[in-house]
Amino acid sequence: MPQYQVVKGARDIFPDEIVRWHYVEGVVHRLALLYGYSEIRTPVFEYTELFQRSIGATTDIVGKEMFSFLPDPQGRSITLRPEMTAGVMRAVLQKNLLSTAPVHKLFYLSELFRKERPQAGRQRQFSQFGAELLGVSSPAAVAEVITFMMQVFETLGIRGLKLRINTLGDSSDRARYREVLRDYLTPFYDRLDLASRERFEKNPLRILDSKNPDMQEIIAGAPRLHDSLSSEAVADFEKVRFYLDSRRIAYDIDYRLVRGLDYYCHTAFEVTSPELGAQDAIGGGGRYDGLAKELGSSGEVPASGFAAGMERVLITMEKQGLFAALSPPGPKVYVVAQQQGLLDHAMQVAYRLRSEGISTEVDLAGRSMKAQMRDANRMRACFALFIGEDEVVSGAYALKNLVTADQTSQSLDAVIELINQYSGKEPES
């Protein structure tokens, strides 16, 4: 056992697995381009008050899960980011991006950190991909965000997902509902768990998000927020549904869905996978018009977005057998030195091939020709290029196609041209 182990709640990702990450990331990048989203990267840490103001003091994230520390003599606390939306909005406001264009469409692939019990699909360091649509939050904009997210899942081939949607109304709707909900919960106060009691005064809506099994009977009997909505909020939600229906995106209306962050308003949504067990959320999001004002903006910035957990996406795809045909790409060429004294020449040839954009491997350990060929097959190389005394003298190199076993001997220029024309399959493992 080595002296040092990976920190609990973090994990190593090795080359045989990273190809899966690259595949998912590639799909996200391609679809982001189709929808007109540009990538943004923000720091992994922000001032702690950014998350306290945006996420909400009564949330589990702020109350229990943030990695915060005091980095400087002034004692201003810094936190490793537990989610991306607040940081993206901070960056947009700081740069004053909305003054350059009324709408900004941004996406990200980022590492996040939460101090929670490690579990399948959620480590203390984890990854998300997501998108934020800033400057407009009409029903059409919200529907686009949902469509973008669902098309990522569809393109990845994931089956059996369930999309749940709800509307939280505007601030006046929620204020009205908070009083209705408190009235309902008051007779049950002694049965509420500690977390729910803490939320009772500050934000009773968060009680509806409780995962405590002992709370579910009380939550099931709670009045619906939907019954406290204004006619305008209802019409807004119906328009979102119209767009989803027109795109044949299946969904269920879940009147208990409030999501885990305080900044949401109007439409909220969540996608779950049956492959994930009790912690089945694979992605979600919603509309958050008031976040910018909460962060110090002079007015509201209409916005909506989504985030999806990379680890949970990968677990789902693995369980559904979607990686069966996916393997790390091998080198196009393996340069085989037939004698140890020819390594210098083999390295020069390899450098020339790489300069021409051809992925190339060369043995640096001085192993036998037989060992090099085993290595070429293990790496799934397409060609073996042999360097022997005759090749060095004549300038004509033996090139073997490891898929078809065809072999030819040509100048290095001709070999490069032949390799660049090749589009055959990699050899079987």
C-alpha positions in Angstrom: 0.0 0.0 0.0 1.5 3.4 -1.0 2.1 6.0 1.7 -0.3 8.5 0.1 -3.9 7.9 -1.1 -6.3 10.1 -3.0 -8.2 12.4 -0.7 -11.6 11.0 0.3 -14.3 12.4 -2.0 -11.9 12.9 -4.9 -10.9 10.4 -7.6 -8.3 9.8 -10.3 -9.4 9.5 -13.9 -7.1 7.3 -15.9 -6.5 7.2 -19.7 -8.8 4.2 -20.3 -11.7 6.2 -18.8 -10.9 9.7 -20.0 -11.9 8.8 -23.5 -15.5 8.6 -22.2 -15.2 12.1 -20.7 -13.8 13.4 -24.0 -16.7 11.8 -25.9 -19.4 13.5 -23.7 -17.5 16.8 -23.7 -17.3 16.6 -27.5 -21.1 16.2 -27.8 -21.6 19.2 -25.5 -19.2 21.4 -27.5 -20.9 20.4 -30.8 -24.4 21.1 -29.6 -23.4 24.3 -27.9 -22.1 25.5 -31.3 -25.4 24.6 -32.9 -27.4 26.6 -30.4 -25.0 29.5 -30.5 -23.5 29.2 -27.0 -19.9 30.3 -26.2 -17.7 28.7 -23.6 -16.9 30.5 -20.3 -14.4 29.6 -17.6 -14.5 31.1 -14.2 -12.2 30.7 -11.2 -12.6 27.6 -9.0 -13.0 29.9 -6.0 -15.0 33.0 -5.3 -15.7 35.2 -2.3 -18.0 33.3 0.1 -20.7 35.9 0.2 -21.3 35.4 -3.5 -22.8 32.0 -2.8 -24.4 33.1 0.5 -26.3 35.8 -1.4 -27.1 33.8 -4.5 -27.8 30.3 -3.3 -29.5 31.2 -0.1 -28.5 31.0 3.6 -31.1 28.3 4.3 -29.9 25.8 1.7 -27.9 22.7 2.6 -25.1 23.9 0.2 -24.4 27.1 2.1 -25.2 25.7 5.5 -23.3 22.4 5.4 -21.5 21.7 2.1 -19.2 24.6 1.1 -15.4 24.4 1.4 -14.6 27.8 2.7 -11.3 29.2 4.1 -9.7 32.5 5.1 -6.9 33.2 2.6 -5.6 36.6 3.5 -4.8 38.9 6.5 -8.0 40.9 5.9 -10.0 37.7 6.8 -12.3 37.7 3.8 -13.6 34.2 3.3 -13.1 32.4 0.0 -15.1 29.3 -1.1 -14.4 26.6 -3.7 -17.3 26.9 -6.0 -20.2 24.6 -5.2 -22.2 25.5 -8.4 -21.6 27.6 -11.5 -24.5 30.0 -12.1 -23.5 32.5 -9.4 -19.9 32.7 -10.7 -21.1 33.1 -14.3 -23.5 35.9 -13.4 -20.8 37.6 -11.3 -18.4 37.5 -14.3 -21.0 38.9 -16.7 -21.9 41.7 -14.3 -18.2 42.5 -13.6 -17.4 42.6 -17.3 -20.6 44.5 -18.1 -21.2 42.1 -21.0 -24.8 42.9 -21.4 -23.9 46.4 -22.5 -22.2 44.9 -25.6 -25.2 42.8 -26.6 -28.6 42.3 -25.1 -28.4 38.5 -24.9 -25.5 36.3 -24.0 -25.5 32.5 -24.3 -22.7 30.8 -22.3 -21.8 27.2 -21.6 -19.3 25.5 -19.4 -17.6 22.2 -18.4 -16.3 22.7 -14.9 -15.1 21.2 -11.6 -17.2 21.9 -8.5 -16.7 21.1 -4.8 -19.2 20.2 -2.0 -18.5 18.9 1.5 -21.0 16.1 1.5 -20.9 12.4 2.0 -19.3 10.8 -1.0 -21.7 8.6 -3.0 -22.2 7.1 -6.4 -22.2 9.9 -9.0 -21.3 12.7 -6.5 -17.9 13.1 -5.0 -16.7 16.1 -3.0 -14.9 17.2 -6.2 -17.3 16.6 -9.2 -17.9 17.9 -12.7 -20.8 19.5 -14.5 -21.6 20.8 -17.9 -24.3 23.4 -18.3 -25.5 26.6 -20.0 -26.8 30.0 -19.1 -29.0 32.2 -21.3 -28.7 35.8 -20.0 -30.7 38.8 -21.1 -34.0 37.1 -21.9 -36.2 34.7 -20.0 -39.3 34.5 -22.1 -41.0 31.1 -22.3 -39.3 30.6 -25.6 -35.9 31.1 -23.9 -36.6 28.7 -21.1 -37.8 26.1 -23.7 -34.6 26.5 -25.6 -32.5 25.8 -22.5 -34.6 22.7 -21.8 -34.4 21.6 -25.4 -30.6 22.1 -25.5 -30.2 19.9 -22.4 -32.5 17.2 -23.6 -30.8 17.1 -27.0 -27.4 16.5 -25.3 -28.9 13.4 -23.5 -30.6 12.2 -26.7 -27.4 12.6 -28.8 -25.5 10.6 -26.1 -28.1 7.9 -26.6 -29.3 7.9 -23.0 -32.6 6.1 -22.5 -35.4 6.2 -19.9 -34.9 9.7 -18.6 -37.8 11.5 -17.0 -38.2 15.3 -17.3 -40.2 17.0 -14.5 -41.2 20.6 -14.7 -43.0 23.1 -12.4 -43.5 26.8 -12.0 -42.5 28.8 -8.9 -44.2 32.0 -10.1 -42.7 35.4 -9.4 -41.6 36.9 -6.0 -45.1 38.0 -5.1 -46.5 34.6 -5.9 -44.0 32.9 -3.7 -44.5 35.4 -0.8 -48.2 34.7 -0.9 -47.6 30.9 -1.0 -45.1 31.1 1.9 -47.9 32.3 4.2 -50.2 29.6 2.9 -47.5 27.0 3.5 -46.7 28.2 7.0 -50.3 28.0 7.9 -50.4 24.4 6.7 -47.2 23.4 8.4 -47.8 25.0 11.8 -49.9 22.1 13.2 -47.0 19.7 12.1 -44.2 21.8 13.6 -43.3 19.3 16.3 -42.9 16.6 13.7 -40.6 18.6 11.4 -37.0 17.6 11.4 -34.3 20.1 12.5 -33.5 21.3 9.0 -37.2 22.0 8.3 -37.6 23.9 11.5 -34.7 26.1 10.6 -36.4 26.8 7.2 -39.9 27.3 8.6 -39.5 31.1 9.1 -36.8 32.0 6.6 -38.0 29.9 3.5 -40.6 27.2 4.1 -40.5 26.4 0.3 -37.2 24.7 1.0 -39.0 22.2 3.2 -40.7 20.8 0.1 -37.2 19.9 -1.2 -36.5 17.7 1.9 -35.3 14.1 1.1 -36.0 12.9 4.6 -38.4 9.9 4.4 -40.1 10.9 7.7 -41.1 14.2 6.1 -42.7 12.9 2.9 -46.2 12.3 4.3 -46.3 15.9 5.5 -45.0 17.3 2.3 -47.4 15.2 0.2 -50.4 16.9 1.9 -49.1 20.5 1.5 -51.1 22.9 -0.6 -49.8 23.4 -4.2 -47.9 26.5 -5.0 -49.6 26.4 -8.4 -52.9 27.4 -6.6 -51.3 30.6 -5.4 -50.0 31.8 -8.8 -51.1 34.9 -10.7 -52.8 34.4 -14.1 -49.7 35.9 -15.7 -47.5 33.2 -14.1 -49.9 30.4 -15.2 -49.9 31.8 -18.7 -46.1 31.9 -18.8 -45.9 28.2 -17.7 -48.5 27.2 -20.2 -46.4 28.8 -23.0 -43.3 26.8 -21.9 -45.4 23.7 -22.1 -46.6 24.6 -25.5 -43.0 24.8 -26.8 -42.1 21.5 -25.3 -45.2 19.8 -26.7 -44.5 21.2 -30.1 -41.0 19.7 -30.0 -42.4 16.4 -28.7 -40.3 16.6 -25.5 -42.1 14.4 -22.9 -42.4 15.7 -19.4 -44.4 15.4 -16.2 -45.7 18.3 -14.1 -44.4 18.0 -10.5 -46.1 20.5 -8.3 -43.6 19.7 -5.4 -40.5 20.4 -7.5 -38.7 23.5 -6.1 -35.1 22.7 -6.9 -32.3 23.2 -4.3 -31.3 26.8 -4.9 -33.1 29.9 -3.7 -32.6 32.0 -6.9 -35.1 30.1 -9.1 -38.4 31.7 -10.2 -41.1 30.7 -12.7 -40.1 27.5 -14.6 -37.9 25.0 -12.8 -37.1 21.5 -14.1 -35.2 18.4 -13.3 -34.2 15.2 -15.2 -33.9 11.9 -13.5 -32.4 8.5 -14.5 -33.6 5.1 -13.3 -30.0 3.9 -13.4 -29.0 6.2 -10.4 -30.9 4.8 -7.5 -32.2 7.1 -4.8 -30.0 10.0 -5.9 -31.5 10.0 -9.4 -31.1 13.6 -10.6 -28.9 13.7 -13.7 -29.6 17.4 -14.5 -31.8 20.3 -14.0 -32.2 24.0 -13.9 -34.7 26.9 -14.3 -35.3 30.6 -14.6 -33.6 33.0 -12.2 -34.4 36.6 -13.1 -33.6 38.1 -9.6 -30.1 36.7 -9.2 -28.3 39.7 -10.7 -30.1 42.1 -8.4 -29.3 40.0 -5.4 -25.6 40.3 -6.5 -25.7 44.1 -6.6 -27.0 44.9 -10.0 -29.2 48.0 -10.3 -32.0 45.9 -11.9 -33.0 42.4 -12.7 -31.3 40.4 -15.5 -33.7 37.9 -17.0 -31.9 34.5 -17.2 -32.3 30.8 -17.3 -30.0 27.8 -17.4 -29.3 24.2 -16.7 -26.5 22.0 -15.3 -25.9 18.2 -15.6 -23.6 16.1 -13.5 -20.8 14.5 -15.7 -20.3 11.6 -13.3 -24.0 10.8 -13.2 -24.2 11.0 -17.0 -21.2 8.6 -17.3 -22.7 6.1 -14.8 -26.0 6.1 -16.7 -24.2 5.6 -20.0 -22.1 2.8 -18.6 -25.1 0.9 -17.2 -26.9 1.2 -20.6 -23.9 -0.2 -22.5 -23.3 3.0 -24.4 -19.5 2.8 -24.2 -19.1 -0.7 -25.6 -17.6 0.4 -28.9 -15.6 3.3 -27.4 -11.9 2.8 -26.7 -8.9 5.1 -26.5 -7.4 6.0 -29.9 -4.1 4.4 -30.7 -1.2 5.9 -32.6 -1.5 6.0 -36.4 2.1 4.7 -36.7 4.4 2.8 -34.4 8.1 3.2 -35.5 9.9 0.0 -34.9 13.7 0.1 -34.6 15.2 -3.2 -35.6 18.4 -2.7 -33.7 19.2 -0.6 -30.6 21.7 1.5 -32.5 19.0 2.8 -34.8 17.0 4.5 -32.0 18.3 8.0 -32.9 17.2 7.5 -36.5 13.8 6.2 -35.4 13.3 9.2 -33.2 14.0 11.5 -36.2 11.5 9.7 -38.3 8.9 9.9 -35.5 9.5 13.6 -35.2 9.0 14.1 -39.0 5.7 12.1 -38.9 4.4 14.1 -35.9 5.4 17.3 -37.7 3.1 16.2 -40.5 0.2 15.7 -38.1 0.5 11.9 -37.8 0.2 10.4 -34.3 3.3 8.3 -33.8 4.8 6.2 -31.1 8.4 5.0 -30.8 10.0 2.7 -28.3 12.4 4.6 -26.0 13.4 1.6 -23.9 15.5 -0.2 -26.5 13.3 -3.4 -26.4 13.4 -6.2 -29.0 11.6 -5.9 -32.3 9.2 -8.6 -31.0 8.4 -6.6 -27.9 7.9 -3.5 -30.0 5.4 -5.2 -32.2 3.5 -6.5 -29.1 3.4 -2.9 -27.9 2.1 -1.7 -31.3 -0.8 -4.2 -31.2 -1.6 -3.4 -27.6 -1.8 0.3 -28.5 -4.0 -0.5 -31.6 -1.6 1.2 -34.0 -2.7 1.3 -37.6 0.8 1.0 -39.1 4.2 -0.3 -38.2 7.1 1.6 -39.8 10.4 -0.5 -39.7 13.8 1.1 -39.3 16.7 -1.2 -40.3 20.1 -0.7 -41.7 18.8 -1.1 -45.2 16.1 1.6 -44.7 18.7 4.0 -43.3 21.0 3.5 -46.3 18.3 3.4 -49.1 15.8 5.9 -47.6 13.0 3.4 -48.5 11.0 2.4 -45.4 9.0 -0.8 -44.9 5.4 0.1 -43.9 3.1 -2.6 -42.7 -0.7 -2.1 -42.4 -1.6 -3.8 -39.1 -5.3 -4.0 -40.1 -4.9 -5.7 -43.5 -1.3 -7.0 -43.1 -0.4 -5.4 -46.5 3.3 -4.2 -46.7 5.1 -1.8 -48.9 8.5 -0.1 -49.1 8.6 3.6 -50.1 10.4 6.9 -49.4 9.4 8.7 -46.3 7.5 11.4 -48.3 5.5 8.6 -50.1 4.9 6.9 -46.8 3.5 10.1 -45.3 1.2 10.6 -48.3 -0.1 7.0 -48.0 -0.7 7.3 -44.3 -2.6 10.6 -44.7 -4.9 8.9 -47.3 -5.6 6.0 -45.0 -9.1 5.9 -43.3 -9.4 2.3 -42.4 -10.5 0.8 -39.1 -8.1 0.3 -36.2 -7.0 -3.3 -35.6 -9.1 -5.4 -33.3 -7.8 -5.9 -29.7 
